[in-house]
Amino acid sequence: MELTEKKCVPCEGGVPRLGIPEIETFLKKVSGWAVTSDKVNKLHKSYKFDDFLSAMAFVDKMASIAEEEGHHPDFCVHYSQVDVTIWTHAISGLSENDFILAAKLDAVLS
């Protein structure tokens, strides 16, 4: 099943973080995302747009998807660029939910 066909599962902790082999497998299923680490593994991607309004339209769609999935990314808008960071706060690391959300955000632009 494709990541975009899955639904984020509520996580209140107690779920193990993904290990490096699982992260590498999931990274192959999402384009342009990278893992960053500042004590916690996180997914990061910068989306580029033609202008501010296009960037904000993406942010609006991202907010709708995040609410629907119950999984909310951190983001920062820089005029025509949107930086997005995703991780599962409850487990201080990455879970399958993070990759599901990443795939669904990418699908907005497909």
C-alpha positions in Angstrom: 0.0 0.0 0.0 1.3 3.5 -0.9 2.0 5.9 1.9 -0.6 8.3 0.5 -3.2 5.6 0.9 -2.5 5.2 4.6 -3.8 7.2 7.6 -1.7 8.4 10.5 -2.3 6.4 13.6 -2.7 8.4 16.9 0.5 8.1 18.9 0.6 8.9 22.6 4.0 7.3 23.1 4.9 3.7 23.8 5.6 3.1 20.1 9.2 2.4 19.2 11.1 5.0 17.1 12.1 3.8 13.7 15.7 2.6 13.4 18.1 3.6 10.7 17.2 0.6 8.4 13.5 1.5 8.6 14.2 5.2 8.0 16.3 4.4 5.0 13.5 2.2 3.6 10.9 4.9 4.1 13.1 7.7 2.7 13.1 5.8 -0.6 9.4 6.3 -0.8 9.4 10.1 -0.4 11.2 12.5 -2.7 13.5 15.3 -1.6 13.1 14.7 2.2 16.2 14.4 4.4 16.7 13.3 7.9 18.2 15.9 10.2 19.2 15.3 13.8 19.6 17.6 16.8 19.4 14.8 19.3 16.1 13.7 17.6 15.7 12.4 14.1 13.4 14.6 12.1 12.3 14.8 8.4 13.0 18.1 6.6 12.2 19.5 3.2 12.1 22.9 1.6 9.4 23.6 -0.9 10.0 26.4 -3.4 7.2 28.5 -5.0 6.9 31.3 -7.6 5.7 33.8 -5.0 4.3 34.4 -1.5 0.7 33.7 -2.4 1.6 30.3 -3.8 3.6 29.4 -0.7 0.7 30.4 1.5 -1.8 28.4 -0.6 0.5 25.3 0.1 0.6 26.1 3.8 -3.2 26.3 3.8 -3.5 22.9 2.1 -0.8 21.5 4.5 -2.8 22.7 7.5 -5.9 20.8 6.2 -4.0 17.6 5.7 -2.3 17.9 9.1 -5.7 18.3 10.8 -7.2 15.4 8.9 -4.3 13.2 9.8 -4.0 14.4 13.4 -0.3 14.9 12.8 1.1 18.4 12.7 4.4 19.5 11.1 6.6 22.5 12.1 7.1 25.0 9.2 8.5 28.3 8.4 7.6 30.6 5.4 10.4 32.6 3.7 8.4 34.6 1.1 8.4 31.9 -1.7 9.9 29.0 0.3 8.3 26.8 2.9 10.5 24.8 5.2 8.8 21.8 6.7 10.0 19.6 9.6 8.1 16.5 10.7 8.7 14.1 13.6 6.6 12.3 16.2 6.9 14.4 19.4 5.4 11.7 21.6 8.4 9.3 20.9 11.0 12.0 20.2 11.9 10.5 16.8 10.5 9.2 13.6 7.5 6.9 13.0 5.7 5.7 10.0 3.2 8.6 10.5 5.9 11.1 9.6 6.5 9.5 6.2 2.7 9.2 5.6 2.4 13.0 6.2 5.5 13.7 4.1 4.0 11.7 1.1 0.6 13.4 1.4 2.3 16.9 1.5 4.2 16.0 -1.7 1.0 14.8 -3.3 -0.5 18.3 -3.0 2.0 19.5 -5.6 1.6 16.5 -8.0 
